Amino acid sequence: MKIAIHLATLTALSGLAVIPAVSTADNVLGFEQQLEDALKLGGGKINIDLRWRFEYADDSTPKRQGYGDPFRIHIGYLTPEFHGLSAYAEYEGVQTVFTGKYNSIVNRNNTNRAVIADPERHEVNRLWIQYAGVKDTVLKVGRQRIKLDNDRFIGNVGWRQMEQTYDSVRLTNTSLPDTIVDFAYIWKQRDILSRNVNMDSFVAHASYNGFEYGKITGYAYLLDYDDAADSLAFRRSNHTYGLSFKGSAPLVEDIKLVYKAEYAHQWDFQKNPNSYSTDYWNGELGFDIHGVTVKGGIEQLAADNGVGFQTPLATLHAFNGWADQFLATPADGLQDIYVSVGTTVQGIKLLGVYHTFTDEDHDVDYGQEFNALAVKKFGKHYQVLLKYAHYEADTFKTDTDKFWLMTGMSF
């Protein structure tokens, strides 16, 4: 299996390297179309996703820097639909190619190095059956990807090489105009470290996009970590109810206002040994001016009785800085004030973000962080990414630098 992954990695890297050197666009499009046609097998579809990434992490502790180049492969097959029924199966594997000098959390080697949470693992990533024979309704059962809104509460942690998926049953309905209603029951979380986390959780989510200037969303997440063998997980059991509104409005030609407001309330649930009741809110305002988007916002995760507002199923890397210093909310809460500037120059997406972090009352300075990103896509199937995070600690954790170079191709 390791040899196969190494060969797939080198194939992907060499393929990406020659993209700019292909003599004509027609040759590229012709090859891609032939490959797309070849992957349509038996009326279904073979999906292939290859992703190689070099990551460097330095957390300014006595531990040594971590660096490695884990390569991920997804290979899946979607069956054709038969009387409303279809199924999907997908293999996922992660293997370092040239170097793996990092602490993956679950490995027994390199524990004296900085953490990069990409263990070498092989697993069934997704395995589900779906029924869409009722109008405007889809029922899906099995191990599946669940992403809601911006992944702030329920996501697949797509940044890490091992994806987070859910053993669940999910019902989605679009019968009402401009409305999507989602219900799910989750009995197992398959996390980014390839661990099974048992639960007995319910998800309800509804969004309405019929307003001229935005979309309103309401949700209820009832997370019950019920595995007696993992009593520490009980601390993550919670009820969360929330409401958000997000949209944009044109001001003058080529200039529009963008905005977002969200509020949620959370408290302990089931066997959680902590008793708390706390809030989350996020306000964001910005302008899109001739293709340049400038936004500022405040995100607050409050605390009560020494317990901060938690989102254990979120894609946490996307929030509160890419250096991942706030994957768990501090006991005194967290207030993140941020400003971002983004644009696209000659097909290259550019984004810079600045964060300043304090406790919820703005009394204690935790630190500040700068993030930078550049992404270039080549057609529909190829991508190259550069990413950097620099966290400067005041009273919370230590100075941290992280850097990523990533290439990928998917069909």
C-alpha positions as CSV (number, residue, x, y, z in Angstrom):
1,M,0.0,0.0,0.0
2,K,2.9,2.4,0.8
3,I,4.5,1.8,-2.6
4,A,1.2,2.5,-4.3
5,I,0.8,5.8,-2.4
6,H,4.3,6.8,-3.2
7,L,3.8,6.2,-6.9
8,A,0.5,8.1,-6.8
9,T,2.2,11.0,-5.1
10,L,5.0,11.2,-7.7
11,T,2.5,10.9,-10.5
12,A,0.4,13.8,-9.0
13,L,3.5,16.0,-8.5
14,S,4.9,15.4,-11.9
15,G,1.5,16.0,-13.5
16,L,1.1,19.3,-11.7
17,A,4.6,20.3,-12.6
18,V,4.0,20.0,-16.3
19,I,0.7,21.9,-16.4
20,P,2.2,25.2,-17.4
21,A,4.4,23.5,-20.0
22,V,1.6,21.9,-22.0
23,S,1.8,23.3,-25.5
24,T,-1.8,24.2,-26.0
25,A,-5.0,24.6,-24.0
26,D,-6.7,22.2,-26.4
27,N,-4.3,19.4,-25.4
28,V,-5.0,19.9,-21.8
29,L,-8.8,20.0,-22.3
30,G,-8.6,17.0,-24.5
31,F,-6.7,14.9,-22.0
32,E,-9.0,16.0,-19.1
33,Q,-12.1,15.1,-21.1
34,Q,-10.7,11.6,-22.0
35,L,-9.9,11.0,-18.3
36,E,-13.4,12.2,-17.2
37,D,-15.0,9.9,-19.7
38,A,-12.8,7.0,-18.6
39,L,-13.9,7.5,-14.9
40,K,-17.6,7.1,-15.8
41,L,-17.7,3.4,-15.2
42,G,-20.8,1.3,-15.5
43,G,-23.0,4.3,-15.5
44,G,-21.5,5.5,-12.2
45,K,-18.5,7.6,-11.5
46,I,-15.0,7.0,-10.1
47,N,-13.8,9.9,-8.0
48,I,-10.0,10.5,-7.5
49,D,-8.6,13.2,-5.2
50,L,-4.8,13.4,-4.6
51,R,-3.3,16.0,-2.3
52,W,0.4,16.4,-1.3
53,R,1.4,19.0,1.4
54,F,4.6,20.1,3.0
55,E,4.0,21.6,6.5
56,Y,6.5,23.2,8.9
57,A,5.6,24.1,12.5
58,D,7.7,25.8,15.1
59,D,6.0,26.5,18.5
60,S,9.0,28.1,20.2
61,T,9.1,25.5,23.0
62,P,11.9,23.1,24.0
63,K,10.4,20.7,21.5
64,R,12.0,20.7,18.1
65,Q,10.4,22.0,14.9
66,G,8.0,19.7,13.2
67,Y,8.0,19.2,9.4
68,G,6.7,16.6,7.0
69,D,5.0,16.0,3.7
70,P,1.9,13.8,4.2
71,F,0.2,12.8,1.0
72,R,-3.5,12.0,0.9
73,I,-5.4,9.9,-1.6
74,H,-9.2,9.5,-1.9
75,I,-10.5,6.9,-4.4
76,G,-14.3,6.4,-4.4
77,Y,-17.0,5.0,-6.6
78,L,-20.6,6.4,-6.9
79,T,-23.1,4.0,-8.3
80,P,-25.7,4.9,-10.9
81,E,-29.1,5.7,-9.5
82,F,-31.6,2.8,-9.6
83,H,-35.2,3.6,-8.6
84,G,-34.0,6.5,-6.5
85,L,-31.3,4.4,-4.8
86,S,-27.5,5.1,-5.1
87,A,-24.4,4.2,-3.0
88,Y,-20.9,5.5,-2.5
89,A,-17.7,4.0,-1.2
90,E,-14.4,5.8,-0.7
91,Y,-11.0,4.8,0.5
92,E,-8.7,7.3,2.2
93,G,-5.0,6.9,2.9
94,V,-2.3,9.2,4.3
95,Q,1.4,8.5,4.0
96,T,4.5,10.7,4.2
97,V,6.6,10.7,1.1
98,F,10.0,12.2,1.7
99,T,10.0,13.2,5.4
100,G,7.8,12.9,8.5
101,K,9.6,14.6,11.4
102,Y,6.5,15.7,13.4
103,N,4.3,14.7,16.3
104,S,1.0,13.5,14.7
105,I,-0.5,13.1,18.3
106,V,-1.2,9.4,17.8
107,N,2.3,8.3,16.8
108,R,4.8,7.0,19.4
109,N,7.8,8.5,17.6
110,N,8.8,12.2,17.3
111,T,6.8,13.2,20.4
112,N,9.6,15.7,21.0
113,R,8.6,17.7,18.0
114,A,5.9,20.2,17.2
115,V,2.4,18.8,16.4
116,I,1.2,18.3,12.8
117,A,-2.1,16.4,13.1
118,D,-1.7,14.3,10.0
119,P,-1.1,10.6,11.1
120,E,-0.3,7.9,8.6
121,R,-3.5,6.0,8.3
122,H,-5.7,4.0,5.9
123,E,-9.4,3.7,6.3
124,V,-12.9,3.7,4.7
125,N,-13.6,7.4,4.6
126,R,-17.2,7.3,3.3
127,L,-19.6,4.4,2.8
128,W,-23.3,5.3,2.4
129,I,-26.5,4.5,0.6
130,Q,-28.9,7.2,-0.5
131,Y,-32.6,7.3,-1.5
132,A,-33.9,10.2,-3.5
133,G,-37.1,8.6,-4.8
134,V,-39.4,11.1,-2.9
135,K,-39.7,14.5,-4.5
136,D,-37.4,17.2,-3.0
137,T,-36.2,14.8,-0.3
138,V,-32.9,12.9,0.1
139,L,-32.3,10.2,2.8
140,K,-28.7,9.2,3.3
141,V,-27.5,6.5,5.7
142,G,-23.9,5.5,6.5
143,R,-20.5,7.1,6.9
144,Q,-20.8,10.5,5.3
145,R,-19.5,14.0,5.0
146,I,-21.6,16.7,6.8
147,K,-20.8,20.4,6.3
148,L,-23.3,23.0,7.5
149,D,-23.0,26.7,6.8
150,N,-19.3,27.7,7.2
151,D,-18.4,24.6,9.3
152,R,-18.3,26.7,12.5
153,F,-20.4,24.1,14.3
154,I,-20.6,21.0,12.1
155,G,-17.8,20.3,9.5
156,N,-15.5,17.8,7.9
157,V,-12.1,19.4,9.0
158,G,-11.2,19.4,5.3
159,W,-7.9,21.2,5.9
160,R,-6.3,18.2,7.6
161,Q,-5.3,15.2,5.5
162,M,-7.6,12.7,7.3
163,E,-11.1,13.9,6.9
164,Q,-13.7,14.0,9.7
165,T,-16.8,12.0,8.7
166,Y,-19.9,10.8,10.5
167,D,-21.7,7.5,10.9
168,S,-25.2,8.9,10.6
169,V,-28.6,9.1,9.0
170,R,-29.4,12.4,7.3
171,L,-32.7,13.7,5.8
172,T,-32.6,16.8,3.6
173,N,-35.8,18.4,2.2
174,T,-36.2,21.3,-0.2
175,S,-40.0,21.3,-0.6
176,L,-40.6,24.8,0.6
177,P,-39.5,27.7,-1.7
178,D,-35.9,28.9,-1.1
179,T,-35.7,26.7,1.9
180,I,-33.4,23.8,2.9
181,V,-34.3,21.7,6.0
182,D,-31.7,19.3,7.4
183,F,-32.1,16.7,10.1
184,A,-29.4,14.2,11.1
185,Y,-28.8,11.6,13.8
186,I,-25.1,10.9,14.5
187,W,-24.0,7.8,16.4
188,K,-20.2,8.0,15.6
189,Q,-17.7,10.6,14.7
190,R,-14.6,9.4,12.7
191,D,-12.2,12.1,13.5
192,I,-9.0,13.4,11.8
193,L,-6.8,11.1,13.9
194,S,-8.8,8.1,12.5
195,R,-10.4,7.5,15.9
196,N,-14.0,6.4,16.5
197,V,-15.8,8.7,18.9
198,N,-19.2,7.3,20.0
199,M,-22.1,9.6,20.5
200,D,-25.9,9.9,20.5
201,S,-26.4,13.3,18.8
202,F,-29.1,15.1,16.9
203,V,-28.7,17.9,14.4
204,A,-31.5,20.2,13.1
205,H,-30.7,23.0,10.6
206,A,-32.9,25.1,8.3
207,S,-32.1,28.0,6.0
208,Y,-34.2,30.4,4.0
209,N,-32.6,32.3,1.0
210,G,-35.7,34.2,-0.3
211,F,-34.8,37.6,1.1
212,E,-33.3,40.1,-1.3
213,Y,-30.3,40.9,0.8
214,G,-29.4,37.7,2.6
215,K,-30.0,34.3,4.0
216,I,-31.4,33.5,7.5
217,T,-30.4,30.2,9.2
218,G,-31.6,28.6,12.4
219,Y,-30.1,25.5,14.0
220,A,-30.1,23.2,17.0
221,Y,-27.2,20.9,17.8
222,L,-27.7,18.3,20.6
223,L,-24.4,16.6,21.1
224,D,-24.3,13.7,23.5
225,Y,-20.9,12.0,24.0
226,D,-22.2,8.8,25.6
227,D,-19.2,6.4,25.6
228,A,-18.6,5.2,29.1
229,A,-15.1,4.1,28.1
230,D,-14.2,7.7,27.2
231,S,-15.4,9.7,30.2
232,L,-13.3,12.8,29.2
233,A,-15.5,13.1,26.1
234,F,-18.5,13.7,28.4
235,R,-17.2,17.3,28.8
236,R,-18.0,18.0,25.2
237,S,-21.7,17.1,25.5
238,N,-23.8,20.3,25.0
239,H,-27.0,21.8,23.6
240,T,-26.5,24.7,21.2
241,Y,-29.3,26.8,19.6
242,G,-28.5,29.6,17.2
243,L,-29.6,32.0,14.5
244,S,-27.6,33.8,11.7
245,F,-28.1,36.2,8.9
246,K,-25.6,36.7,6.1
247,G,-25.7,38.6,2.9
248,S,-24.7,41.5,0.7
249,A,-26.2,44.7,-0.8
250,P,-25.0,46.8,-3.8
251,L,-24.1,50.4,-3.0
252,V,-22.9,51.8,-6.3
253,E,-21.5,50.1,-9.4
254,D,-18.8,47.6,-8.6
255,I,-19.1,48.3,-4.8
256,K,-21.2,46.3,-2.4
257,L,-21.7,46.0,1.3
258,V,-21.2,42.5,2.9
259,Y,-22.4,41.6,6.3
260,K,-23.0,38.8,8.8
261,A,-24.6,38.5,12.3
262,E,-24.9,35.3,14.3
263,Y,-25.9,34.4,17.9
264,A,-26.0,31.1,19.7
265,H,-26.6,29.9,23.2
266,Q,-25.1,26.8,24.7
267,W,-25.3,24.8,27.9
268,D,-24.2,21.5,29.3
269,F,-26.0,18.3,28.3
270,Q,-26.5,14.7,29.6
271,K,-23.4,13.4,31.4
272,N,-21.3,16.5,31.1
273,P,-19.8,17.0,34.6
274,N,-19.6,20.7,34.1
275,S,-22.5,23.0,34.7
276,Y,-22.5,26.1,32.5
277,S,-24.6,28.3,30.3
278,T,-22.9,30.6,27.8
279,D,-23.1,32.4,24.5
280,Y,-21.5,32.8,21.1
281,W,-21.8,35.8,18.8
282,N,-20.2,37.0,15.6
283,G,-20.6,40.3,13.8
284,E,-18.9,41.1,10.5
285,L,-19.0,44.0,8.1
286,G,-17.1,44.8,5.0
287,F,-17.0,46.1,1.4
288,D,-16.3,44.5,-1.9
289,I,-14.7,47.3,-4.0
290,H,-13.8,46.5,-7.6
291,G,-12.9,42.9,-6.7
292,V,-11.1,43.7,-3.4
293,T,-12.9,42.6,-0.3
294,V,-12.1,44.2,3.0
295,K,-13.9,42.9,6.1
296,G,-13.7,43.4,9.9
297,G,-15.4,41.4,12.6
298,I,-15.6,40.3,16.2
299,E,-16.2,36.7,17.2
300,Q,-16.8,36.0,20.9
301,L,-17.0,32.6,22.6
302,A,-18.0,33.4,26.2
303,A,-17.4,31.3,29.3
304,D,-19.3,30.4,32.4
305,N,-18.0,28.6,35.6
306,G,-14.6,28.3,33.9
307,V,-16.0,26.5,30.8
308,G,-15.8,28.2,27.4
309,F,-18.3,27.9,24.5
310,Q,-17.2,24.8,22.6
311,T,-17.7,23.6,19.0
312,P,-16.2,20.1,19.0
313,L,-17.4,19.1,15.6
314,A,-16.3,22.2,13.8
315,T,-13.6,22.7,11.2
316,L,-11.7,24.7,13.8
317,H,-8.7,25.5,11.7
318,A,-10.8,28.0,9.7
319,F,-11.4,30.1,12.7
320,N,-9.4,32.1,15.3
321,G,-6.1,31.9,13.3
322,W,-4.5,29.3,11.2
323,A,-1.8,28.6,13.8
324,D,-4.4,26.6,15.7
325,Q,-3.8,28.1,19.1
326,F,-7.5,28.3,20.1
327,L,-8.9,24.8,19.1
328,A,-10.4,24.7,22.5
329,T,-11.9,27.9,24.0
330,P,-10.0,29.1,27.1
331,A,-11.6,29.0,30.5
332,D,-12.0,32.8,30.5
333,G,-13.6,32.8,27.0
334,L,-12.2,34.2,23.8
335,Q,-12.8,37.4,21.9
336,D,-11.3,37.5,18.4
337,I,-11.2,40.9,16.6
338,Y,-10.0,40.4,13.0
339,V,-9.5,42.3,9.7
340,S,-9.1,40.6,6.3
341,V,-8.2,41.8,2.8
342,G,-8.7,39.5,-0.2
343,T,-8.6,39.8,-3.9
344,T,-7.6,37.9,-7.1
345,V,-4.6,38.9,-9.2
346,Q,-4.0,37.1,-12.5
347,G,-6.0,34.1,-11.4
348,I,-4.2,33.9,-8.0
349,K,-6.4,34.3,-4.9
350,L,-4.7,36.4,-2.3
351,L,-5.9,36.7,1.4
352,G,-4.4,38.4,4.4
353,V,-5.9,38.3,7.9
354,Y,-4.9,39.9,11.2
355,H,-6.3,38.8,14.6
356,T,-6.0,40.1,18.0
357,F,-7.1,37.8,20.8
358,T,-8.3,38.6,24.4
359,D,-10.5,37.0,27.0
360,E,-14.2,37.7,26.7
361,D,-14.1,40.8,28.8
362,H,-11.1,42.2,26.9
363,D,-9.1,42.4,30.1
364,V,-6.3,39.9,29.3
365,D,-4.4,40.0,26.0
366,Y,-3.8,36.5,24.7
367,G,-1.8,37.4,21.6
368,Q,-2.1,38.4,18.0
369,E,-1.7,36.6,14.7
370,F,-1.1,37.3,11.0
371,N,-2.2,34.9,8.3
372,A,-1.4,35.0,4.5
373,L,-2.7,32.8,1.7
374,A,-2.1,32.4,-2.0
375,V,-4.0,29.9,-4.2
376,K,-3.7,29.3,-7.9
377,K,-6.1,27.0,-9.7
378,F,-5.3,25.4,-13.1
379,G,-8.6,24.6,-14.8
380,K,-11.1,22.5,-13.0
381,H,-8.8,19.9,-11.6
382,Y,-5.5,21.3,-10.3
383,Q,-4.5,23.6,-7.5
384,V,-1.3,25.0,-5.8
385,L,-1.5,26.7,-2.4
386,L,0.9,28.6,-0.2
387,K,-0.1,29.5,3.3
388,Y,1.6,31.1,6.4
389,A,0.6,31.7,10.0
390,H,2.5,33.7,12.6
391,Y,1.2,33.9,16.2
392,E,2.7,36.3,18.7
393,A,1.8,35.2,22.3
394,D,1.3,37.7,25.1
395,T,-0.2,35.6,28.0
396,F,-1.6,32.5,26.1
397,K,0.6,29.7,24.8
398,T,3.9,30.5,22.9
399,D,5.0,32.2,19.7
400,T,4.2,29.9,16.7
401,D,5.1,29.9,13.0
402,K,3.5,27.5,10.5
403,F,4.1,27.3,6.7
404,W,2.4,25.1,4.1
405,L,3.0,24.3,0.4
406,M,0.2,22.2,-1.1
407,T,-0.6,20.8,-4.5
408,G,-3.6,18.8,-5.5
409,M,-5.6,17.3,-8.3
410,S,-9.1,15.9,-8.4
411,F,-11.3,14.2,-10.9
